[in-house]
Amino acid sequence: MEVRGDTPIAKFGWKLGAPPPSLHDHSDAKLRLIAQYLESYFPAILVNPAQNRQRITLVDGFCGGGKFTREGEYVRGTPFLFLEAVEKAERQANIDRTKKLSIDAEYHFVDSRKDTLEFLRNELVEAGYLAKIDQSIFLHHSNFEDVFPEICRRIEDRTRGSVGRSIFLLDQKGYTDVAFETVRKILRFKAAECILTFAVGWLIDYLSKKPEVLQRVAPVELAPEQIREYLHLRGDWGGRYAIQRLLLRHISQATGADFQSPFFLRSKEARKDLWLVHLSRHLKARNVMVDSHWLINNTSLHQGHGGLEMLGFDPTIDQSGAPDFWFGANDHAVMRDRLAEDFLKRIHDQHQEARVPYEGFLRSIANETPARLSDLDSVTSLLVEEKELDLRNEHDAAKRTSTPGRRDTIAIARQPKLWSFGKT
């Protein structure tokens, strides 16, 4: 990967008659995460045994040619990950079903390069999808922003009540090809999710007080005072990490996403960091993505102890070097202890002795932790059993079990056993 100005530019391309480009490590990690996410996504939404149809629109805004080479073998690109995930989900959903389920999926594959789309079309035809092209599979030779309104209209026509169940994969090369205004429009659909690549390393290095910088970063809606703050932090020890945390918060606020989970990727070729950020309006959707992080057990750029922190990936880390967080068994044990400590401190600092709705507490911390909902429930249960937390049901009655429910409330116990632990 090379850099033109402030933006990473891919050296490879797709052309009929030529071999597909080779796949870099960070792109391979990205594909594995997306594949795992799609495999987990459909079982999470297809839970009603009486359901016989599920509409969904799958959009790949920077689709590429659909095939790579890696170590002498062919690797499927994201268009085929979408197609095969739907086919597999439909087969699995219909196992032991009396009432058969059909997934009514529509696909939009967008790329600005004509040669790339011709390559993809040829791959689709050879894979047996010719009859679906221009019926449920649509190839758009266009910039994503230009074709986006048309795709939105089709989603609106296919759904009711602005539900718009859809997944937008926006694997941009930099950080300005997709405006945050566009992501806001995506998330206006109640059941839409967006997976956005963001070249954070390039952005941090590019920032300056020059007027042209403010114009360049207009699509990501950074204000002059934010840029000044980032520039001040950039010169401090640990400043890049602080800027990343502020940028993650900005992405959530600017796009209107209630929940986000970042997947940190490091390009060995450019020696800079990228993010694959999942954005949604639903806690359950965010949980599916975080669960995917654990299932692929990635090499991580995570800086912290696994408590109320963030996520990451770095292909250059030697496993024997033990990075801060690996989404492995040992990390899970450490995370559980630190989350228990963080839970008590957060509740004490923000609520004192007041009772807190459990679901509201989960929503308030979800973006800060690599934990799944099952992990958060487990930590809460542990604290209840240890008499650190008081758990009550929706009628304010003490529960016989330590397992929390979404309608329950929690509070610091009146006589905690290990309160010094909670204040550490």
C-alpha positions as CSV (number, residue, x, y, z in Angstrom):
1,M,0.0,0.0,0.0
2,E,1.3,3.4,-0.9
3,V,0.3,6.9,0.3
4,R,-0.9,9.7,-2.0
5,G,-1.0,12.9,0.1
6,D,-2.8,11.9,3.3
7,T,-4.7,8.9,1.9
8,P,-3.6,5.2,1.6
9,I,-3.9,4.1,-2.0
10,A,-4.0,0.4,-2.9
11,K,-1.4,-0.6,-5.4
12,F,-3.4,-3.6,-6.6
13,G,-6.3,-3.8,-9.0
14,W,-8.5,-6.4,-10.8
15,K,-8.5,-6.9,-14.5
16,L,-10.0,-9.7,-16.7
17,G,-7.3,-12.1,-17.8
18,A,-4.9,-11.1,-15.0
19,P,-4.5,-12.9,-11.7
20,P,-6.3,-11.3,-8.7
21,P,-4.2,-9.2,-6.4
22,S,-2.5,-10.6,-3.3
23,L,-4.1,-10.2,0.1
24,H,-2.2,-8.3,2.8
25,D,-2.3,-9.4,6.5
26,H,-4.5,-6.7,7.7
27,S,-7.0,-7.3,4.9
28,D,-7.0,-11.0,5.6
29,A,-7.9,-10.2,9.3
30,K,-10.6,-7.9,8.1
31,L,-12.2,-10.6,5.9
32,R,-12.1,-13.2,8.7
33,L,-13.9,-10.8,11.1
34,I,-16.5,-9.9,8.5
35,A,-17.1,-13.6,7.7
36,Q,-17.5,-14.5,11.4
37,Y,-19.8,-11.5,11.9
38,L,-22.1,-12.6,9.1
39,E,-22.1,-16.2,10.4
40,S,-23.2,-14.9,13.8
41,Y,-25.6,-12.2,12.5
42,F,-28.3,-14.4,10.9
43,P,-28.9,-16.8,13.8
44,A,-29.3,-13.7,16.0
45,I,-32.1,-12.3,13.9
46,L,-33.8,-15.5,12.8
47,V,-35.2,-16.4,16.2
48,N,-38.9,-16.6,15.5
49,P,-39.9,-20.2,14.5
50,A,-43.1,-18.8,12.9
51,Q,-41.3,-16.5,10.6
52,N,-41.4,-17.5,6.9
53,R,-39.6,-14.6,5.3
54,Q,-36.8,-12.2,6.2
55,R,-36.0,-9.2,4.0
56,I,-32.5,-7.8,4.1
57,T,-30.3,-5.6,1.9
58,L,-26.5,-6.1,1.8
59,V,-24.4,-3.3,0.5
60,D,-20.7,-3.5,-0.3
61,G,-19.8,0.1,-1.1
62,F,-16.2,-0.5,-2.2
63,C,-16.6,-4.1,-3.3
64,G,-13.4,-4.9,-5.3
65,G,-13.2,-7.8,-7.6
66,G,-14.4,-10.5,-5.3
67,K,-11.2,-12.6,-5.3
68,F,-7.6,-12.4,-3.9
69,T,-4.6,-14.7,-3.8
70,R,-2.8,-15.5,-0.6
71,E,0.1,-18.0,-0.2
72,G,-0.8,-19.6,-3.6
73,E,-4.5,-20.0,-2.9
74,Y,-7.6,-18.1,-3.8
75,V,-9.4,-16.1,-1.1
76,R,-13.0,-15.0,-1.4
77,G,-13.7,-11.2,-1.3
78,T,-16.6,-9.6,0.5
79,P,-19.2,-9.9,-2.2
80,F,-19.0,-13.7,-2.0
81,L,-18.9,-13.5,1.8
82,F,-22.3,-11.8,1.7
83,L,-23.8,-14.3,-0.8
84,E,-22.5,-17.4,0.9
85,A,-23.5,-16.2,4.3
86,V,-27.1,-15.8,3.2
87,E,-27.2,-19.2,1.6
88,K,-25.7,-20.9,4.6
89,A,-28.0,-19.1,7.0
90,E,-31.1,-20.1,5.0
91,R,-30.0,-23.7,5.0
92,Q,-29.3,-23.8,8.7
93,A,-32.5,-21.9,9.7
94,N,-34.6,-24.5,7.9
95,I,-33.1,-27.5,9.7
96,D,-36.0,-29.1,11.6
97,R,-38.4,-26.3,10.6
98,T,-41.9,-27.2,9.8
99,K,-42.6,-23.8,8.3
100,K,-39.8,-23.0,5.8
101,L,-38.0,-19.7,6.0
102,S,-36.9,-17.7,2.9
103,I,-34.3,-15.0,3.2
104,D,-35.2,-12.3,0.6
105,A,-31.8,-10.7,0.2
106,E,-30.9,-8.0,-2.2
107,Y,-27.2,-7.2,-2.9
108,H,-25.6,-4.0,-4.1
109,F,-21.9,-4.2,-5.1
110,V,-20.4,-0.8,-5.8
111,D,-17.0,0.1,-7.2
112,S,-15.7,3.2,-9.1
113,R,-13.4,1.1,-11.3
114,K,-14.8,-0.4,-14.4
115,D,-12.2,-3.2,-14.7
116,T,-12.9,-4.2,-11.1
117,L,-16.6,-4.6,-11.7
118,E,-16.0,-6.5,-15.0
119,F,-13.8,-8.9,-13.0
120,L,-16.4,-9.3,-10.3
121,R,-19.2,-9.9,-12.8
122,N,-17.1,-12.7,-14.4
123,E,-16.5,-14.3,-11.0
124,L,-20.2,-14.2,-10.2
125,V,-21.1,-15.8,-13.6
126,E,-18.6,-18.5,-13.1
127,A,-19.9,-19.2,-9.6
128,G,-23.4,-19.7,-10.9
129,Y,-25.0,-16.3,-10.1
130,L,-25.8,-15.1,-13.7
131,A,-29.6,-15.4,-13.2
132,K,-29.5,-13.2,-10.1
133,I,-27.6,-10.4,-11.7
134,D,-29.9,-7.4,-12.2
135,Q,-32.6,-9.3,-10.3
136,S,-31.3,-9.5,-6.7
137,I,-27.6,-8.8,-7.4
138,F,-26.9,-5.3,-8.6
139,L,-23.5,-4.1,-9.8
140,H,-22.9,-0.3,-9.7
141,H,-20.1,1.3,-11.6
142,S,-20.1,4.4,-9.5
143,N,-18.7,6.2,-6.5
144,F,-20.6,5.0,-3.4
145,E,-21.9,8.5,-2.4
146,D,-23.4,8.9,-5.9
147,V,-25.4,5.7,-5.9
148,F,-26.3,5.8,-2.2
149,P,-29.6,7.6,-2.6
150,E,-30.8,5.0,-5.2
151,I,-29.9,2.2,-2.8
152,C,-31.8,3.9,0.1
153,R,-34.9,4.2,-2.1
154,R,-34.8,0.5,-2.8
155,I,-34.4,-0.3,0.9
156,E,-37.4,2.0,1.7
157,D,-39.5,0.2,-1.0
158,R,-38.6,-3.2,0.5
159,T,-39.5,-2.5,4.1
160,R,-42.1,-1.0,6.3
161,G,-42.0,1.6,9.0
162,S,-38.4,2.7,8.2
163,V,-37.1,-0.7,9.5
164,G,-34.7,-1.1,6.6
165,R,-32.9,-4.2,7.8
166,S,-29.5,-3.8,6.1
167,I,-25.8,-4.1,6.4
168,F,-23.6,-1.5,4.8
169,L,-19.9,-2.5,4.4
170,L,-18.0,0.6,3.6
171,D,-14.4,-0.4,3.2
172,Q,-13.0,2.9,2.1
173,K,-9.3,3.5,1.4
174,G,-9.0,6.6,3.5
175,Y,-11.4,8.5,5.8
176,T,-13.2,10.9,3.5
177,D,-14.8,8.7,0.8
178,V,-17.9,8.2,3.1
179,A,-19.2,11.3,4.8
180,F,-20.5,11.0,8.3
181,E,-23.8,12.5,7.0
182,T,-24.2,9.4,4.9
183,V,-23.7,7.1,7.9
184,R,-26.3,9.1,9.8
185,K,-28.7,8.5,6.9
186,I,-27.9,4.8,7.0
187,L,-28.6,4.6,10.7
188,R,-32.0,6.3,10.3
189,F,-33.2,2.9,9.3
190,K,-34.1,1.2,12.5
191,A,-32.4,-2.1,11.7
192,A,-29.4,-0.9,9.7
193,E,-25.8,-1.6,10.6
194,C,-22.7,0.0,9.2
195,I,-19.1,-1.5,9.1
196,L,-16.8,1.4,8.2
197,T,-13.1,1.3,7.5
198,F,-11.4,4.4,8.8
199,A,-7.7,5.3,8.2
200,V,-7.1,6.7,11.6
201,G,-3.3,6.6,11.4
202,W,-3.3,8.7,8.2
203,L,-5.7,11.2,9.7
204,I,-3.7,11.8,12.8
205,D,-0.5,12.3,10.8
206,Y,-2.2,14.6,8.3
207,L,-3.7,17.0,10.9
208,S,-2.4,20.6,10.9
209,K,-3.7,24.1,11.3
210,K,-3.6,24.8,7.6
211,P,-6.9,25.9,6.1
212,E,-6.8,23.2,3.4
213,V,-6.8,20.6,6.2
214,L,-10.1,21.8,7.6
215,Q,-11.6,21.5,4.1
216,R,-10.1,18.1,3.6
217,V,-11.6,16.7,6.8
218,A,-15.0,18.2,6.3
219,P,-16.7,14.8,5.5
220,V,-15.7,13.6,9.0
221,E,-17.0,16.9,10.6
222,L,-14.0,17.8,12.7
223,A,-14.2,21.3,14.1
224,P,-11.2,23.7,14.3
225,E,-11.1,23.4,18.1
226,Q,-11.0,19.6,17.9
227,I,-8.1,19.7,15.5
228,R,-6.3,22.1,17.8
229,E,-6.9,19.7,20.7
230,Y,-5.6,16.7,18.7
231,L,-2.5,18.6,17.6
232,H,-1.8,19.5,21.2
233,L,-2.2,15.9,22.3
234,R,-0.1,14.5,19.4
235,G,3.0,15.9,20.9
236,D,2.5,14.3,24.3
237,W,3.5,10.9,25.5
238,G,0.6,8.6,24.8
239,G,-1.0,11.3,22.7
240,R,-2.0,9.1,19.7
241,Y,-3.9,6.8,22.0
242,A,-5.7,9.7,23.6
243,I,-6.6,11.1,20.1
244,Q,-7.9,7.7,19.1
245,R,-10.2,7.5,22.0
246,L,-11.5,11.0,21.3
247,L,-12.0,10.1,17.6
248,L,-14.0,7.0,18.5
249,R,-16.3,9.1,20.6
250,H,-16.6,11.7,17.8
251,I,-17.5,9.0,15.3
252,S,-20.3,7.7,17.5
253,Q,-21.7,11.2,18.2
254,A,-21.3,12.4,14.6
255,T,-22.9,9.4,13.0
256,G,-25.7,9.0,15.5
257,A,-24.6,5.5,16.4
258,D,-25.6,4.4,19.9
259,F,-23.1,1.6,19.8
260,Q,-19.7,1.1,18.2
261,S,-17.0,-1.5,18.4
262,P,-13.7,-0.8,16.7
263,F,-11.5,-3.5,15.3
264,F,-7.9,-2.1,15.1
265,L,-5.8,-3.1,12.0
266,R,-2.2,-2.3,11.4
267,S,-0.9,-2.1,7.9
268,K,2.6,-3.5,7.9
269,E,3.2,-2.0,4.5
270,A,2.4,1.5,5.6
271,R,3.1,1.0,9.3
272,K,-0.1,2.9,10.2
273,D,-3.3,2.0,11.9
274,L,-6.7,1.5,10.4
275,W,-10.1,0.9,12.1
276,L,-12.9,-1.4,11.1
277,V,-15.7,0.2,13.1
278,H,-19.1,-1.4,13.5
279,L,-21.9,1.2,14.1
280,S,-25.4,0.4,15.1
281,R,-28.4,1.6,17.1
282,H,-28.9,-1.7,19.0
283,L,-27.1,-3.3,21.9
284,K,-27.8,-6.8,20.5
285,A,-26.2,-5.8,17.1
286,R,-23.1,-4.6,18.9
287,N,-22.9,-7.8,20.9
288,V,-22.9,-9.9,17.7
289,M,-19.8,-8.0,16.5
290,V,-18.0,-8.2,19.8
291,D,-18.7,-11.9,20.0
292,S,-17.1,-12.2,16.5
293,H,-13.9,-10.6,17.9
294,W,-13.7,-13.4,20.5
295,L,-14.5,-16.1,18.0
296,I,-11.7,-15.3,15.7
297,N,-9.3,-14.7,18.6
298,N,-7.4,-11.9,16.9
299,T,-4.0,-10.4,17.6
300,S,-4.7,-7.2,19.3
301,L,-3.6,-3.6,19.6
302,H,-5.8,-3.3,22.7
303,Q,-4.2,-1.0,25.2
304,G,-5.5,-1.8,28.6
305,H,-6.6,-4.5,31.0
306,G,-9.8,-5.6,29.4
307,G,-12.1,-3.6,31.6
308,L,-13.8,-0.5,30.4
309,E,-11.4,-0.1,27.5
310,M,-11.3,-0.8,23.7
311,L,-10.4,-3.4,21.1
312,G,-7.7,-4.0,18.4
313,F,-5.6,-6.0,15.9
314,D,-1.9,-6.0,15.0
315,P,-0.5,-8.8,12.7
316,T,3.1,-7.8,13.6
317,I,2.8,-8.8,17.3
318,D,4.6,-12.0,18.2
319,Q,2.3,-14.2,20.2
320,S,5.2,-15.0,22.6
321,G,5.4,-11.3,23.4
322,A,2.0,-11.4,25.1
323,P,0.3,-8.2,24.0
324,D,-2.1,-6.4,26.3
325,F,-5.3,-8.2,25.1
326,W,-5.7,-11.2,22.9
327,F,-9.3,-12.2,23.3
328,G,-8.0,-15.5,24.7
329,A,-8.7,-17.6,27.8
330,N,-6.2,-15.7,30.0
331,D,-7.5,-12.4,28.7
332,H,-11.0,-13.5,29.6
333,A,-10.0,-14.2,33.2
334,V,-8.2,-10.9,33.6
335,M,-11.0,-9.0,32.0
336,R,-13.5,-10.6,34.4
337,D,-11.6,-9.4,37.5
338,R,-11.0,-6.0,36.1
339,L,-14.6,-5.5,35.0
340,A,-15.7,-6.4,38.6
341,E,-13.5,-3.7,39.9
342,D,-14.6,-1.2,37.2
343,F,-18.3,-2.0,37.7
344,L,-18.2,-1.2,41.4
345,K,-16.2,2.0,40.9
346,R,-18.5,3.2,38.1
347,I,-21.7,2.6,40.0
348,H,-20.3,4.2,43.2
349,D,-18.9,7.2,41.4
350,Q,-22.0,7.9,39.2
351,H,-24.9,6.6,41.3
352,Q,-23.7,6.4,44.9
353,E,-26.3,4.2,46.7
354,A,-29.1,4.8,44.1
355,R,-30.6,1.9,42.3
356,V,-29.7,1.6,38.6
357,P,-31.7,-0.1,35.9
358,Y,-29.6,-3.0,34.8
359,E,-30.2,-2.7,31.0
360,G,-29.5,1.1,31.3
361,F,-26.2,0.3,33.0
362,L,-25.2,-2.2,30.2
363,R,-26.0,0.4,27.5
364,S,-23.9,3.0,29.3
365,I,-20.8,0.9,29.4
366,A,-21.1,-1.3,26.2
367,N,-18.9,1.0,24.1
368,E,-16.1,0.9,26.6
369,T,-15.4,-2.8,27.0
370,P,-14.4,-5.8,24.9
371,A,-16.9,-7.9,26.9
372,R,-19.9,-9.6,25.5
373,L,-23.3,-9.4,27.2
374,S,-22.8,-12.8,28.6
375,D,-19.5,-11.6,30.2
376,L,-21.2,-8.6,31.7
377,D,-24.0,-10.8,33.1
378,S,-21.4,-13.2,34.6
379,V,-19.5,-10.4,36.3
380,T,-22.7,-8.9,37.7
381,S,-23.7,-12.4,39.0
382,L,-20.3,-12.8,40.6
383,L,-20.7,-9.4,42.4
384,V,-24.2,-10.3,43.6
385,E,-22.9,-13.7,45.0
386,E,-20.0,-11.8,46.7
387,K,-22.5,-9.4,48.4
388,E,-21.0,-6.5,46.6
389,L,-24.1,-5.7,44.6
390,D,-27.8,-5.9,45.5
391,L,-29.9,-7.3,42.7
392,R,-33.7,-6.7,42.6
393,N,-36.4,-7.5,40.1
394,E,-38.7,-5.0,38.4
395,H,-41.0,-5.0,41.5
396,D,-38.1,-4.1,43.8
397,A,-38.1,-7.5,45.4
398,A,-34.8,-9.3,46.2
399,K,-34.1,-12.1,43.7
400,R,-33.5,-15.7,44.6
401,T,-31.0,-16.0,41.9
402,S,-27.8,-14.0,41.2
403,T,-28.5,-14.0,37.4
404,P,-29.5,-10.5,36.3
405,G,-32.4,-9.9,34.0
406,R,-32.8,-6.9,31.7
407,R,-35.6,-5.4,33.8
408,D,-33.8,-5.8,37.1
409,T,-32.0,-3.1,39.1
410,I,-28.7,-3.1,40.8
411,A,-27.1,-1.1,43.5
412,I,-24.0,-1.1,45.8
413,A,-24.8,-3.5,48.7
414,R,-25.3,-1.7,52.0
415,Q,-22.5,-3.8,53.6
416,P,-20.2,-4.8,50.8
417,K,-17.6,-7.5,51.7
418,L,-14.8,-6.1,49.6
419,W,-15.6,-2.4,49.2
420,S,-11.9,-1.5,49.2
421,F,-11.6,-3.7,46.2
422,G,-14.3,-1.8,44.5
423,K,-12.6,1.5,45.1
424,T,-9.2,0.4,44.0
